Amino acid sequence: MGRATDRREVHRIDLDAPPGRTAVRRPDSLSAEEPLEIRVGPAGPNRRRPLAVTMRTPGDDLDLAIGFLLTEGLIRSADDVHTAQLCAGTETPNTYNVVDVVLSPGVPEPATDPARNFYTTSSCGVCGKASIDAVRTRSVFAVADDPLTVPAAVLAELPDRLRAAQRGFARTGGLHAAGLFTAGGDQVVLREDVGRHNAVDKVIGWAVRERRLPLAGHLLLVSGRASFELTQKAWMAGIPLLAAVSAPSTLAVDLADEAGLTLVGFLRGRTMNVYTHPRRVEV
């Protein structure tokens, strides 16, 4: 498997540096980005078919694959997965950029639909989907009934806690993060990736494998903005509160309102915007 970061030489320009040091060459750490192919099918030789290719930062790839299958509505629990393993690809040297998922007996195989393109990039996990209806997967968890409440003062502290735990971001400045927290602000798990949707899938895939779904009584904090897709992923995992340090989209707000999920945006310093179901945020 590839590394999460790599080094490249850069031409560093600093106009405030002393004469003779304005431009220097030096190594710089970058976030790795490599394709991951997810193959899914029943047991038996050569029975798994390619389902998705996502551009991701290597690491926690099994969690990423299982989280993707859960949030796309293709599995419902860890019991639906018989085995999941990293496989050899065709690269030289081998980077193990393939995850092979064997479904449990009785679990339907994913249908191949040309209108639903599962190729995703690190910036947008739903690019190529035919329409909003194609991705509005219904969750089996009723997050609207979750009695979670979180003090606003606790929410305000979480972005700093998230940033402090981002080791990859500290080295590269180029990784998104998703963190799962308790109502009291304790960090349960954190994952980083060049794609924010991948970071969320890694968190949810971990929870699936740990048999912790639904994630009732928890909140999910993401770096960057809150998109429709991230809101859907939170709903699919039974998370009642999604917070983001940046803005939500209109579709994210509409979906959160429909699902009964509390959506918080612009969580910065001592201020925040609560867009839906504000009863869960205690002032």
C-alpha positions as a printed Julia matrix, in Angstrom:
283×3 Matrix{Float64}:
   0.0     0.0     0.0
   1.25    3.5    -0.79
   2.23    6.05    1.8
  -0.13    8.76    3.0
   2.49   11.43    2.29
   5.45   11.77   -0.05
   8.27   14.22   -0.65
   8.86   16.44   -3.67
  11.44   19.14   -4.32
  10.03   22.65   -4.65
  11.36   26.09   -5.6
  10.53   28.11   -2.49
  10.19   31.89   -2.96
  10.08   34.21    0.05
  10.14   37.9    -0.86
  10.81   38.86    2.77
  13.9    36.66    3.05
  17.4    38.19    3.25
  19.16   38.89   -0.07
  20.46   35.72   -1.62
  17.84   33.6     0.15
  14.74   34.83   -1.71
  14.55   31.64   -3.8
  15.77   28.28   -2.53
  15.2    24.65   -3.44
  14.01   22.39   -0.66
  11.96   19.19   -0.12
   8.26   19.53    0.69
   5.74   17.01    2.05
   2.65   16.38   -0.06
  -0.55   14.41    0.52
  -0.55   11.2    -1.5
  -3.39   10.65   -3.95
  -3.86    7.26   -5.59
  -6.81    5.4    -7.13
  -8.57    2.7    -5.14
 -10.73    0.19   -7.0
 -13.51   -1.5    -5.02
 -14.58   -4.91   -6.31
 -17.72   -6.55   -4.93
 -19.46   -9.88   -5.42
 -20.25  -13.32   -3.99
 -17.74  -15.96   -2.98
 -16.04  -17.94   -5.7
 -13.1   -17.43   -8.04
 -13.32  -14.39  -10.32
 -16.84  -13.49   -9.19
 -16.1    -9.98   -7.91
 -16.74   -7.16  -10.34
 -15.33   -3.61  -10.26
 -17.89   -1.32   -8.65
 -16.11    1.96   -7.96
 -12.84    3.78   -8.35
 -12.12    6.61   -5.95
  -9.09    8.86   -5.68
  -7.96    8.67   -2.09
  -5.03    8.95    0.31
  -3.73    5.42    1.03
  -4.52    4.14    4.51
  -7.57    2.6     6.19
  -8.62    1.3     2.78
 -10.82   -1.51    4.12
 -12.72    1.01    6.22
 -13.06    3.24    3.16
 -14.48    0.44    1.02
 -16.92   -0.8     3.65
 -17.98    2.73    4.56
 -18.64    3.44    0.89
 -20.78    0.32    0.53
 -22.77    1.23    3.65
 -23.36    4.85    2.72
 -24.4     3.86   -0.8
 -26.99    1.5     0.67
 -25.33   -1.63   -0.74
 -24.82   -3.22    2.68
 -26.55   -2.58    6.0
 -24.16   -4.02    8.56
 -20.92   -5.91    9.05
 -22.91   -9.14    8.72
 -23.4    -8.4     5.02
 -19.65   -8.66    4.41
 -18.06  -12.11    4.42
 -14.49  -10.92    3.79
 -12.74   -7.74    2.69
  -9.09   -7.64    1.78
  -6.49   -5.61   -0.06
  -5.45   -7.33   -3.27
  -2.54   -7.09   -5.64
  -3.1    -4.83   -8.59
  -1.21   -4.54  -11.84
   1.24   -1.8   -10.81
   4.99   -2.32  -10.56
   5.93   -2.03   -7.78
   2.61   -3.22   -6.42
   0.71   -0.57   -4.46
  -2.26   -2.71   -3.43
  -4.81   -0.26   -4.76
  -7.65   -2.8    -4.96
 -10.08   -3.87   -2.22
 -11.9    -7.15   -2.83
 -15.19   -7.46   -0.91
 -16.97  -10.82   -0.71
 -20.62  -10.44    0.23
 -22.28  -12.78    2.67
 -24.69  -15.41    1.29
 -28.06  -13.89    0.47
 -26.8   -10.32    0.12
 -27.79   -9.01   -3.34
 -25.01   -8.07   -5.71
 -24.89   -4.39   -6.7
 -26.74   -3.79   -9.94
 -24.68   -2.41  -12.79
 -26.43    0.78  -13.89
 -24.77    2.85  -16.62
 -26.73    5.88  -15.39
 -25.07    5.63  -12.01
 -21.38    6.21  -12.44
 -19.42    5.27   -9.33
 -16.16    6.87  -10.48
 -15.38    9.54   -7.91
 -12.67   12.12   -7.43
 -11.07   13.44   -4.28
 -13.14   16.62   -4.48
 -16.61   15.27   -5.25
 -17.94   11.84   -4.37
 -21.15   12.13   -6.38
 -19.79   13.42   -9.68
 -21.38   11.51  -12.55
 -24.55   10.52  -10.71
 -27.55   10.82  -13.02
 -29.68   12.89  -10.68
 -30.37   13.84   -7.08
 -32.83   10.93   -6.87
 -30.03    8.5    -7.72
 -28.13    9.39   -4.56
 -31.0    10.01   -2.13
 -30.54    6.62   -0.5
 -32.9     6.08    2.4
 -31.35    5.29    5.74
 -32.65    2.47    7.92
 -31.94    4.6    11.01
 -34.42    7.13   12.37
 -32.05    9.91   13.39
 -35.01   12.24   13.92
 -35.81   10.31   17.1
 -32.29   10.61   18.54
 -32.41   12.59   21.83
 -28.79   13.79   21.54
 -28.04   17.25   22.91
 -24.64   18.96   22.81
 -23.66   22.18   24.61
 -22.69   24.89   22.16
 -19.55   25.47   24.22
 -18.49   21.86   23.58
 -19.09   22.2    19.84
 -16.98   25.35   19.77
 -13.97   23.45   21.12
 -14.08   20.6    18.61
 -12.44   22.19   15.54
  -9.27   22.85   17.55
  -9.32   19.27   18.84
  -9.78   17.97   15.33
  -6.9    20.04   13.97
  -4.61   19.03   16.84
  -5.15   15.35   16.01
  -4.52   15.76   12.25
  -0.98   14.41   11.89
  -1.14   14.24    8.1
  -2.42   17.8     7.79
   0.36   19.02   10.07
   2.93   17.62    7.61
   1.26   18.56    4.33
  -1.53   21.09    4.85
  -3.46   19.12    2.23
  -5.71   16.59    3.98
  -9.32   16.79    5.04
 -10.44   15.22    8.3
 -13.57   13.66    9.73
 -13.88   13.06   13.45
 -16.51   11.17   15.43
 -17.18   12.62   18.89
 -19.38   11.88   21.87
 -21.89   14.41   23.19
 -19.3    15.38   25.81
 -16.68   16.18   23.18
 -14.54   13.04   23.5
 -12.95   11.94   20.25
 -13.9     8.39   19.26
 -12.1     8.09   15.92
 -10.49   10.4    13.36
  -9.58    9.77    9.75
  -7.8    11.92    7.16
  -7.92   11.85    3.38
  -7.35   14.07    0.4
 -11.1    13.72   -0.22
 -13.51   14.81    2.52
 -16.06   12.18    1.48
 -13.36    9.48    1.77
 -12.47   10.64    5.28
 -16.13   10.27    6.27
 -16.38    6.82    4.66
 -13.27    5.75    6.59
 -14.89    6.81    9.87
 -18.15    5.05    9.04
 -16.4     1.94    7.72
 -14.5     1.72   11.02
 -17.81    1.92   12.88
 -19.3    -0.82   10.67
 -16.38   -3.15   11.3
 -16.52   -2.39   15.04
 -20.28   -3.15   14.97
 -21.15    0.25   16.42
 -23.96    1.21   14.07
 -26.18    3.09   14.43
 -23.98    5.89   15.75
 -26.74    7.26   17.93
 -25.67    9.82   20.5
 -22.63   10.86   18.47
 -21.73   13.8    16.25
 -19.56   14.0    13.16
 -17.25   16.96   12.55
 -15.75   17.54    9.1
 -13.15   19.98    7.88
 -14.29   22.13    5.01
 -17.88   22.41    3.84
 -20.94   20.23    4.44
 -22.23   18.84    1.15
 -25.36   16.89    0.3
 -23.27   13.73    0.12
 -21.72   14.11    3.56
 -25.16   14.73    5.04
 -26.42   11.56    3.39
 -23.47    9.57    4.74
 -24.15   10.8     8.27
 -27.81    9.83    7.93
 -26.93    6.38    6.59
 -24.76    5.76    9.65
 -27.4     6.97   12.1
 -25.48   10.1    13.15
 -27.88   12.76   14.47
 -25.59   15.81   14.23
 -23.19   16.86   11.49
 -20.94   19.89   12.01
 -18.63   21.57    9.53
 -16.12   24.37    9.85
 -17.33   25.88    6.58
 -20.61   26.38    4.74
 -23.3    23.83    3.91
 -25.02   23.64    0.54
 -28.74   24.15    0.02
 -29.23   20.46   -0.71
 -27.35   19.51    2.46
 -29.71   21.69    4.5
 -32.79   20.32    2.73
 -31.71   16.71    3.28
 -30.78   17.3     6.94
 -34.17   18.89    7.54
 -35.93   15.95    5.9
 -33.92   13.39    7.84
 -34.33   15.05   11.24
 -30.56   15.59   11.42
 -29.02   18.66   13.03
 -26.66   20.48   10.64
 -24.15   23.0    11.96
 -21.98   25.13    9.69
 -19.35   27.84   10.03
 -18.21   26.3    13.31
 -15.38   28.71   14.0
 -14.19   30.15   17.27
 -17.17   30.95   19.48
 -19.74   31.22   16.68
 -21.71   28.76   14.58
 -24.82   28.56   12.41
 -27.38   25.87   13.21
 -29.33   25.29   10.0
 -31.68   22.48   11.0
 -33.2    21.01   14.16
 -31.5    23.4    16.63
 -33.0    21.62   19.63
 -29.87   19.47   19.86
 -27.54   22.42   20.43
 -27.8    23.75   23.98
 -27.04   27.43   24.53
